[in-house]
Amino acid sequence: MNKDFQVSPEYAFQLDSQDKLASFRDAFIVTDPDLIYLDGNSLGRLSKVAIERAKQVVEEEWGGGLARSWNKGWWESPARVGEKIAGLVGAAAGQVVVSDSTSVNLFKLTMATLALNPQKTRIVTDTMNFPSDLYILQGCVQLLGNRHEIVRIDSKNDGITPDLDALEKAINEDTALVTLSLVLFKSGYLYDMKQITEMAHRKGALVIWDLSHAAGAVSIALDDCNADFAVGCTYKYLNGGPGSPAYLYVNKSIQEKLSSPIWGWWGQDKPFVFGLDYSPAHGAERFLSGAQPLISMLTMEAALEPLLQAGMDSLRAKSILMTDYAIFLTENLLVPFGFSLGSPRDSAQRGSHISIRHPEGYRINRALIDEMNVIPDFREPDNLRLGFTPLYLSFTEIWEGFDRIRRVMEEKRYEKYSAQRLTVT
Amino acid sequence: MNKDFQVSPEYAFQLDSQDKLASFRDAFIVTDPDLIYLDGNSLGRLSKVAIERAKQVVEEEWGGGLARSWNKGWWESPARVGEKIAGLVGAAAGQVVVSDSTSVNLFKLTMATLALNPQKTRIVTDTMNFPSDLYILQGCVQLLGNRHEIVRIDSKNDGITPDLDALEKAINEDTALVTLSLVLFKSGYLYDMKQITEMAHRKGALVIWDLSHAAGAVSIALDDCNADFAVGCTYKYLNGGPGSPAYLYVNKSIQEKLSSPIWGWWGQDKPFVFGLDYSPAHGAERFLSGAQPLISMLTMEAALEPLLQAGMDSLRAKSILMTDYAIFLTENLLVPFGFSLGSPRDSAQRGSHISIRHPEGYRINRALIDEMNVIPDFREPDNLRLGFTPLYLSFTEIWEGFDRIRRVMEEKRYEKYSAQRLTVT
């Protein structure tokens, strides 16, 4: 942690003046400069290249090109866009494709993994994982006749970090699959991918990493970690747009052993021969299913460009500085009002968001959105979650955001809001 | 068949002047008025409302509203857009949702159906179905341990119409599922939904209809036919845009008995409680999976408006007139060059496209696209497929399209093209 942080807007300004990524902010649309957007970990901002590309896909490629555009880049897009994402998550060519949603991809890879080792009946995950990922696992177990057991390890007493000893004990010779979110959606804890992958491999288990809260924010080295599988969404730090299609990674060494449970024509070997019997495509493409939403996919493809230009090392360095700074401000401005940190202090164990916990977190979140023009998000039971997107967020905005939270507390503005849960996100 | 058709451009013009839907053409973007687009059955044209909506979703809802837009219509969109499609396929409220691709939806409904009657092991379909649908069925059978048998009935000798006697014989007491495309993608044959559904129900089998080539072009009455399930894409006659998300229909009477194999958080009962255990939503929404591509989905939603305004009865009436006229022109202009009709003559058995067959079909298709500014599409081995979209195609365009095909034949323009297959669509 930087020891020189200071509690002043001038200091934030100084951090901005030293920020080598500051100019990337201009690549984004900011319609309301007063808005402090701390939810880029949920839905990334709209970039200028994304606007332009969406317009081009709709007007030129669909409107003008019509069905001819299938032969001019549409058909290949799941693999092409996959290669761009591969460059952000440390994967060599031929292992990442874009397809469907994270849930559907997790379903496909879980089913493929369990089919590979039908005699192994244990699946290991944690209670801090996305509930959506746990649901998919539960559905797979049901589908396979309830022969499998899902073991969920818990957090340590801090509620922030997973109990790695318990994790190591849970992974045994009967374990087919370990699946975890690389960055936990609530606390922002960042697993050590290499360590956990090796831990699983020692027992003969395969690992599926959910990169949704990690890609575009932390350094990821899938190949170097000898990872087996990964899935992830593209609408958080990858700024792909609402619900933009997800991706999956399958390590080259195991691709040909695996079969998708969904035998889709986009994953067929020769789809335009229109043969009546399925034969899987080679490589990760066998995990493609049906037609993909091209406007959403190609808009997302364009949105990757600023990230690729900035480079993950620079993004990660700025992200760490931002979350360190945010923790400093939490301690200096918000702890006096009853907040506590719900995220790791060690930046090596932290993604690009932090949770700050307060018993009135829900009402504080409502006050921030409704009258302070700050957008964090709230996660039960008491987490105000603050996302710091290194590509377009400034330190001045972080300062201003914390100062507005402080004002909400000082002026008790949250008291007029009901604690009745209303929002859907 | 109208007996008064005449072989002249003036007659086509006369048909246009009597066309009550003619003004809907103005609702679409036509960048190249010389282009004869006969592939709207593959990718529908871009409408003006779709352009506007895409722009609004990107710039206002994503760019301006950011994550707040989830609470302003995004989250509910799969159900809301489903209701609009329901209005085009004869379904009362609460039975249609938009989600994923047709392939993934067919997978979900097939798995749910087979789980409902595990003792029944027969699946009946036909060899003229989309190969993509057959692949999904094959994958389901493999996933369930190859306990099921897929029986594919063939066409009659004409290669155009299915052998309904064979179909009836194939459906026995052991049949769990009958699944067919309502309109066959090659010949355009239109099944009688009520007849086949009753045929299956008499033996205790359930039916999944693939409406991809039918919705927006033929009259469909899912509820009146007592249909069990349907799936379909939205990028053909529904003009939703390339790869726009698909939909599924589940009859209200069986919804609560069924479980999706993919336990997705969008199909969860209370997703924002973030509970660790899955509990399915009520109704068709339990078949939702993960996040949907909002730009593609909301653009598609807007594209439905002109169809809803025109009304399916008017669209179907014009569609029949168009395909009757196209068959008349085939007989008068193209049969002399060796073409034969690959589609039913009886309009009651026909969707909104026809296939015209010629041994040189592949090369003729290439000549039409490359030098005649006509876009049909080609389906192996010899089908030149011509789609007639009642919402925006004019009779003059149909005339002009056939006249250009005639010129390709008369001038033997196809001879300079290789018969080597190149295109991907």
Interface residues (C-beta under 8 A of the other chain):
Chain A: I29 T31 D32 L35 Y37 D39 S42 L43 R45 L46 A50 I51 A54 K55 V57 V58 E59 E61 W62 G63 G64 L66 A67 R68 S69 W70 N71 W74 W75 D100 S101 T102 S103 V104 F107 M111 T127 F130 P131 S132 L134 Y135 I136 Q138 G139 Q142 L143 R152 C233 Y235 G241 P242 G243 S244 P245 A246 S259 S260 P261 I262 W263 G264 W265 W266 Q268 P271 F272 V273 F274 G275 L276 D277 Y278 S289 G290 A291 Q292 P293 L294 I295 S296 M297 T299 I369 I375 D377 R379 E380 R421 T423 V424 T425
Chain B: I29 T31 D32 L35 Y37 D39 S42 L43 R45 L46 A50 I51 A54 K55 V57 V58 E59 E61 W62 G63 G64 L66 A67 R68 S69 W70 N71 W74 W75 D100 S101 T102 S103 V104 F107 M111 T127 F130 P131 S132 L134 Y135 I136 Q138 G139 Q142 L143 R152 C233 Y235 G241 P242 G243 S244 P245 A246 S259 S260 P261 I262 W263 G264 W265 W266 Q268 P271 F272 V273 F274 G275 L276 D277 Y278 S289 G290 A291 Q292 P293 L294 I295 S296 M297 T299 I369 I375 D377 R379 E380 R421 T423 V424 T425
